[in-house]
């Protein structure tokens, strides 16, 4: 009598190939290279059902492919083998990175005021006019880009419409305003404003929790922009004054923040108590000495080298820690740590991590860069 395994019918060739493709690593390079084997393979790789299964197989969490620096001429630091991106076409004095989320990056030209939404995987670009109301006067700015499709799984937003939320504070009357650009309408929406005495929005990383955006103010407070209600509101002051703070969503979809003190990474969450009072709660303390290389810990002990949180990948739950001259990625769920090679570049203040799965039509900014993707494994 034959065993159940022996009696099982073999998978058809295409089904077997799909199972193999599903098990490739999540970085875009691998499906990209598989799509060039033949026209038939390309058809399988580009099938929407397979791509959806591929994302599910890898837990729905897109890999972190690299990050953009915040200030000065934009450059991209890869964290994933095989993904290389050139920002050489950008004038070094013009463009600053403002945000990365849901497969897109947002840039601002300080010369022309133009905004650029760039899909770093497919190469799609969309130039936006600067909000007219923020064009006249002395303002502090910040902005965020996000998918507008309304789904909870943002593993594949490359073909979805997007929103750009722009917030700006007047330096004299302290009126902070916000408006939203829709890629579907091609226009900026209505302005909503709030007066926060002696407080201005800062150009620091944004947090998205549900459908609400959060920005840091220069008086150690946080402002929130509810995209559903189209309203601005003030969040209470930060619970603790770290040298550098990252605001971020928590695993239970609350507003959180991270800061480093004495080589301990502190994670906070804004939670509602039983009586409805919302307060900051110390959620977790991670002793970095247990996870970073011994030589880095020795540098801290002997030379008093500081560590700072300076970037967070919302789509992947990965935080970046700067311990000069090194940068480390920490996966907060698994606590896996990876050192990032920065090739002599000095990263100042904050970064914007970029995460994405493979997407059909991948160009990485052009034919030259596409070849670079293939050869950079």
C-alpha positions in Angstrom: 0.0 0.0 0.0 1.5 3.3 -1.0 2.0 6.1 1.5 0.0 9.3 1.4 3.1 11.2 0.3 3.7 8.8 -2.5 0.1 8.9 -3.6 0.0 12.7 -3.7 -0.1 14.0 -7.3 2.9 16.2 -8.2 2.2 19.9 -8.6 1.8 21.2 -12.1 5.0 23.0 -13.3 3.6 26.5 -12.9 2.2 25.8 -9.5 5.5 24.4 -8.4 7.3 27.4 -9.7 5.0 29.7 -7.9 5.7 27.9 -4.6 9.5 28.4 -5.3 9.0 32.1 -6.1 7.0 32.6 -2.9 10.0 31.5 -0.9 12.5 33.9 -2.4 13.8 36.6 0.1 11.5 39.6 0.4 13.9 42.2 -1.1 12.8 43.4 -4.6 16.1 42.2 -6.2 15.1 38.5 -6.2 11.7 38.7 -7.9 13.2 41.4 -10.2 15.9 39.0 -11.4 13.4 36.1 -11.7 11.2 38.2 -14.0 14.1 38.4 -16.5 14.5 34.7 -16.8 11.9 34.5 -19.6 8.6 36.1 -20.7 6.7 33.2 -19.1 8.5 33.8 -15.7 7.8 37.5 -16.0 4.1 36.8 -16.4 4.1 34.6 -13.2 6.1 37.2 -11.2 3.8 40.0 -12.2 0.6 38.1 -11.4 -1.3 40.1 -8.8 -2.4 37.0 -6.9 1.2 35.7 -6.6 2.4 39.1 -5.4 -0.3 39.2 -2.8 0.6 35.7 -1.7 4.3 36.7 -1.6 3.6 39.6 0.7 1.4 37.4 2.9 4.1 34.7 3.0 6.6 37.3 4.3 4.2 38.5 7.0 3.0 41.6 5.1 6.0 43.5 6.4 8.0 45.1 3.5 11.8 45.0 3.8 13.7 48.2 4.6 15.7 49.0 1.5 17.6 52.0 2.7 17.1 55.6 3.9 17.4 59.2 2.8 19.2 61.8 4.8 17.1 64.7 6.0 19.2 67.9 5.6 21.3 69.0 2.7 21.7 67.4 -0.7 19.7 64.1 -0.8 21.6 60.8 -0.9 20.3 57.3 -0.4 22.0 54.8 1.9 21.1 51.2 1.0 20.4 48.7 3.8 19.4 45.9 1.5 21.7 44.1 -0.9 21.0 44.8 -4.6 19.0 48.0 -4.2 20.9 51.0 -5.4 19.4 54.4 -6.1 20.9 57.5 -7.7 19.9 61.0 -6.6 22.6 62.5 -8.8 20.1 64.2 -11.1 19.0 66.4 -8.2 20.8 69.7 -7.9 22.8 69.5 -4.6 21.5 72.9 -3.4 17.9 72.4 -4.3 16.2 69.3 -2.9 15.6 68.2 0.7 13.9 65.0 1.8 10.8 65.5 3.9 9.2 62.0 4.4 9.0 58.4 3.3 6.0 56.2 3.6 4.0 53.5 1.8 6.5 53.1 -1.0 7.0 56.8 -1.8 9.4 59.6 -0.8 8.6 63.3 -0.5 11.1 66.0 -1.5 11.0 69.8 -1.4 13.0 72.2 -3.6 14.2 75.1 -1.5 14.9 77.0 -4.7 11.6 76.7 -6.5 9.3 75.6 -3.7 8.2 72.6 -5.8 7.3 69.3 -4.0 8.2 66.0 -5.5 6.6 62.6 -4.7 8.9 59.9 -6.0 8.3 56.1 -6.0 11.8 54.9 -5.5 11.0 51.4 -6.7 9.0 52.1 -9.9 10.6 55.4 -10.7 7.3 57.2 -11.0 7.5 60.9 -10.2 4.8 63.5 -9.5 5.7 67.2 -9.1 3.3 69.3 -6.9 2.9 73.1 -6.7 3.7 74.7 -3.3 0.6 75.5 -1.3 -0.3 79.1 -2.2 -1.1 80.1 1.4 2.4 79.2 2.5 4.1 81.1 -0.3 4.0 84.5 1.3 5.4 85.2 4.8 7.9 83.6 7.1 7.0 80.0 7.9 8.4 76.8 9.3 7.3 73.8 7.3 6.8 70.1 7.4 5.0 67.6 5.2 4.1 63.9 4.9 3.2 61.5 2.1 0.8 58.6 2.5 -1.3 56.2 0.5 -4.9 57.3 0.0 -6.4 53.9 -0.9 -7.9 53.4 2.6 -6.7 49.9 3.1 -4.8 48.6 6.1 -2.3 46.5 4.2 0.2 49.0 2.7 2.6 46.3 1.3 1.7 47.3 -2.3 0.7 51.0 -2.6 2.7 51.8 -5.8 -0.4 52.0 -8.0 -2.6 53.6 -5.4 -3.5 57.3 -5.2 -1.6 59.3 -2.6 -2.0 62.3 -0.3 0.5 64.9 0.8 -0.3 66.7 4.0 1.5 70.0 4.4 1.8 71.9 7.7 3.2 75.3 8.2 3.6 77.7 11.2 3.8 81.5 10.9 6.9 82.8 12.8 5.1 85.9 14.0 1.5 85.2 14.9 2.1 81.4 15.7 -0.8 80.3 13.5 -0.2 76.7 12.4 -2.1 75.6 9.3 -2.5 72.4 7.3 -3.8 71.3 3.9 -3.8 68.2 1.9 -3.0 67.5 -1.8 -4.8 64.6 -3.5 -3.2 62.9 -6.5 -6.8 62.0 -7.6 -8.0 65.7 -7.9 -4.6 67.3 -8.5 -5.4 70.1 -6.1 -4.7 71.3 -2.6 -7.7 71.1 -0.3 -9.0 73.7 2.2 -6.8 75.2 4.9 -7.4 74.4 8.6 -5.6 76.4 11.3 -4.9 76.5 15.0 -3.1 79.1 17.2 -0.5 77.7 19.5 1.3 80.5 21.3 5.1 80.6 21.0 5.2 77.2 19.2 6.3 76.4 15.6 6.2 73.1 13.7 9.6 71.5 13.3 11.1 69.7 10.2 11.4 66.4 12.0 10.0 62.9 11.1 6.2 62.5 11.1 4.2 59.7 12.7 1.0 58.3 11.1 -1.4 56.5 13.5 -4.6 55.3 11.9 -5.6 58.2 9.8 -4.0 60.9 12.0 -0.6 62.5 11.4 1.6 63.9 14.2 4.3 66.5 14.1 6.8 67.7 16.7 6.7 71.4 17.8 9.6 73.4 19.0 8.1 73.7 22.5 8.3 69.9 23.2 4.7 69.4 22.3 3.0 67.5 19.4 0.4 68.7 17.0 -2.1 66.2 15.4 -3.9 66.4 12.1 -6.9 64.2 11.8 -7.3 63.5 8.1 -10.9 62.3 8.5 -12.1 65.4 10.4 -9.7 67.7 8.6 -8.8 69.3 12.0 -5.7 70.3 13.9 -5.3 69.8 17.7 -2.6 70.0 20.3 -1.3 66.9 22.0 0.1 67.3 25.6 3.8 67.9 26.1 6.3 65.1 25.7 6.8 63.0 28.8 10.6 63.3 28.9 13.3 65.5 27.3 15.7 63.2 25.4 18.4 64.8 23.3 16.6 63.5 20.2 13.1 62.1 20.0 11.4 60.0 17.3 7.5 60.0 17.4 6.1 56.7 16.0 3.1 54.4 16.0 3.0 51.6 18.6 2.1 48.0 17.9 -1.4 48.6 19.4 -2.0 51.6 17.1 -1.3 54.4 19.6 1.0 57.3 19.4 4.5 56.4 20.7 7.9 57.9 21.0 11.5 56.7 21.3 14.6 58.3 22.9 18.0 57.2 24.1 19.4 57.9 27.5 22.6 56.4 28.9 22.7 53.7 26.2 19.1 52.7 27.0 16.4 52.9 24.3 13.2 54.1 25.9 9.8 53.4 24.2 6.7 55.3 25.3 3.0 54.9 24.4 0.1 57.3 24.8 -2.6 55.2 26.4 -6.1 55.9 27.9 -6.7 54.8 31.4 -9.9 53.2 32.8 -11.3 56.6 33.6 -10.6 57.9 30.1 -7.6 60.0 31.0 -4.9 59.8 28.3 -1.3 59.7 29.6 2.1 58.7 28.5 3.2 55.3 29.6 6.7 53.9 29.8 6.3 50.9 27.6 9.7 49.3 27.2 13.4 49.9 28.0 16.0 48.2 25.8 19.6 48.0 27.1 21.6 48.7 23.9 24.7 47.3 25.6 23.2 43.8 25.2 22.6 44.1 21.5 25.4 46.3 20.0 28.9 45.1 19.2 31.3 44.9 22.2 33.6 47.5 20.7 30.7 50.0 20.4 29.8 49.4 24.1 33.4 49.8 25.1 33.5 53.2 23.3 30.5 54.2 25.3 32.0 53.1 28.6 35.4 54.6 27.9 34.8 57.6 25.7 31.2 58.4 26.7 30.0 58.0 23.1 26.4 58.9 22.7 23.6 56.9 21.0 20.6 58.6 19.5 17.4 57.4 17.9 17.1 59.2 14.5 14.8 57.2 12.3 11.9 54.8 12.3 10.5 52.7 9.5 6.7 52.6 10.2 6.0 50.0 7.5 8.6 47.5 9.0 8.8 48.4 12.8 12.5 49.1 12.5 14.3 51.8 14.5 17.6 53.3 13.5 20.2 54.2 16.2 23.2 56.5 15.5 26.3 55.6 17.5 28.9 57.7 15.7 30.5 56.7 13.4 28.1 53.7 13.0 24.4 53.3 12.3 22.4 50.3 13.4 19.0 49.0 12.4 17.0 47.3 15.2 14.0 45.2 14.4 11.8 45.8 17.5 9.9 42.6 17.3 12.8 40.2 16.7 15.5 42.4 18.2 17.8 41.6 15.3 20.5 44.2 14.8 22.3 45.1 11.6 25.0 47.6 11.1 24.5 49.9 8.1 27.5 50.7 5.8 27.4 54.5 5.2 30.6 54.7 3.1 32.0 57.7 4.8 28.8 59.8 4.6 28.0 61.8 7.7 24.3 61.6 8.5 23.1 64.7 10.5 20.0 64.8 12.8 17.3 62.5 11.2 16.8 60.0 8.4 13.8 58.8 6.4 13.8 54.9 6.0 12.3 53.5 2.8 10.5 50.1 2.8 9.0 48.2 -0.2 8.2 44.9 -1.7 8.8 44.2 -5.4 6.5 46.0 -7.8 5.9 45.4 -11.6 7.5 48.1 -13.7 10.4 48.5 -11.4 13.0 50.9 -12.9 14.9 52.3 -9.9 14.9 55.7 -11.5 15.9 54.8 -15.0 17.6 52.2 -17.2 21.1 52.9 -15.9 20.0 52.3 -12.3 18.0 49.2 -13.4 21.2 47.7 -14.6 22.8 48.7 -11.3 20.1 46.8 -9.4 20.9 43.6 -11.3 24.7 43.9 -10.9 24.7 45.0 -7.2 23.9 41.7 -5.7 
